[in-house]
Amino acid sequence: MVHPIRRVFRRISILGGAGAVACGLGLAVPSTGHAQKVATTPPAAPGAGGSTPAVLPASVTSSPDYSSRVVGYIYDNIPITREELGEYLIARFGAERLELLANKKIIDMECKKAGIEVTAAEVEERLNNDLAGLSVDRKTFVDQVLKNYKKTLYEWKEDVLRPQLMLAKLVRGRVKVTDEDLKKAYDAYYGEKVDCRLIMWSRGEEKAAMQAYGRIRDSEEEFNRAARAQKSNTLASAGGKIRPISRNTTGNEELEKAAFSLQSGEVSALVGTPEGIVCIKCDKRIPADTSVALDSVKEKLSKEIFEKKVNAEIPVVFAEMRKKANPRLLMGTTSEDLAKDVKELLEEPDAKANRVLPAGATKPVAPAGATPPAKP
């Protein structure tokens, strides 16, 4: 069972990182000098011949060198440039967010080729629909949900919603709703269900599950005790009770098969799932709802199926786009890169000298005068 807000945040993974903002980080060009060449007239300081001017100096908005544009001042007349700001941010966040920027550019370029655009109004509409689905207002979403994940509303709109809308438009031509899709969806909503309780053991606790299985299978009291003592707080607080299981809804064919093999009071065998080992106890079977005909809900189901298939196709298409783009990111962020850098820094000077690579060399060479190693 995944909390709806956590499910929403899984969208972030499309761009990499955790939805971190890329804006501004890719604008500055690294250099050894931080805009010492800038010469500009600062705005008058408050109280010096009047109030701060409402319009910034022309140098801020019309500088021929984009990286040299001024973004602030200290001591009334010492500029802080866009390049300095960029270098400051790159040094602290650049490597970890470079992949985000690369992915964002890949999506932008591929969608531009296909003539696909997403307007601000479409992003806003999607946000409002998501908020309605989560049953939260915008202020609560920003102040509690986004704040908890250290994200801004701008980040959410530009790094999550907009790319997802762009990719959704891109993949729509690849998605079809089949008769089999409609039948499965109809069975999921209106077919027979199993009202049940569930006990879950985390991955790695297979031995504990097997030791407990005999007791919980043979005794309702033991099953109830174990259900209320299980590690999942959500399941434990409900005594293991979950929503009735329908066919074609869990994504785990073995789990559904086990559930529908049970009659009231029976306990399933232990079943493996990505989350861990589970067993199910059937409380009752719920008959199919025969009052609703497929034709009467066909249009509604088709729309829902189409959107779900689009969402499932997005990561597939993005993987193809990324493979085609073949991004080569030159700012390492992995722990292996860090370990390698630290190891090199800590090496003894003599050891380091013995593996110097001159220009054009393909393997380490010993310094001049060094004694070659003895042959075995």
Summary of the structure (lengths in Angstrom):
residues: 376
radius of gyration: 29.9
end to end distance: 63.0
largest distance: 93.3
contacts: 933
relative contact order: 0.10
helix: 52%
strand: 10%
